[in-house]
Amino acid sequence: MRIDIDPASGVCFGVDKAIRTAEELLGTGKELYGLGALVHNSKETGRLEKLGLRTITTEQLPGLKNSTVLFRAHGEPPSSFELARKNHNTIVDATCPIVLRLQKRIRETYQGMDHEREQIVIFGKADHPETIGLMEQVAGDATVVGSAEDIGKVDISRMVHLFSQTTMDPEAYEKVESALSGIMKKANRSLNPNCTICSWMKRRKPALARFVLKYDVILFMSGKNSSNGKMLFEYCRSLNPKSYWISDPGELRKEWFREARSIGISGATSTPYHQLEALKEAVGKLTGG
């Protein structure tokens, strides 16, 4: 049995930086709080919590005082920073540099535009931490669209500055931009498109396409609360119907591999490589490969 791990998988550098920052701080014995799940991967979050990380929600932040709090790679709105500082907390900002640059771009665009004639539209998930942080850069004065079907929300009487949450599907972004371009042309209004999806995500699907077609069975590993994981798994399955989405080796089923001679293992940008290695070992034991 041939069992290989996708060489292009593993966490993106922003998430990797946040995890390593947490590990370093916890290694000193420092009491550390994390605002929200550090990574959308319950196994990895659980591992860090065993090391001492205490995860809190946004609702719990007002009660945290004189402590050290880690802000995750997705970024946080200005109000979270203000509240943490007001309560004399030490902030460890692990926001991904790409997200920080996007926050700045959106903020500067908003400050420099004519609000009666221009508007900001963000392609993203309205309830995602990154998009929430982006919206607060402009005091909520922007429109969030999650797909091309949502463009009816856009005010076509004003020019559009289009941005994207960094972890969205590049192909879905292209559909949104194309649909917006069409309605803006009909309305004789301008569209300023900015594909702000990170390069890691732009490379991920093409690399995944090359990988999944080489194997009889694909195991895709990620947290079930990872929107990135769900999107990439569905893409895997569209290319190889014998693709299975799991979050733990305990979910493996021997019948998946009865006629397989090769198994490919991949994961989301929130799946650490050590989890993929553990999965490979478990598959080997199950199949005798």
Secondary structure, DSSP 4 states (H G I P E B T S, - for coil): -EEEE-TT-S--HHHHHHHHHHHHHHHTT---EEES-SSS-HHHHHHHHHTT-EEE-GGGGGG--SSEEEE-TT---HHHHHHHHHTTPEEEE---HHHHHHHHHHHHHHHHS-TTTEEEEEES-TTSHHHHHHHHTTTT-SEEESSGGGGGGS-TTSEEEEEE-TTS-HHHHHHHHHHHHHHHHHTT--EEE-----HHHHHHHHHHHHHHTT-SEEEEE--TT-HHHHHHHHHHHHH-SSEEEESSGGG--GGGGTT-SEEEEEE-TTS-HHHHHHHHHHHHHHHT-
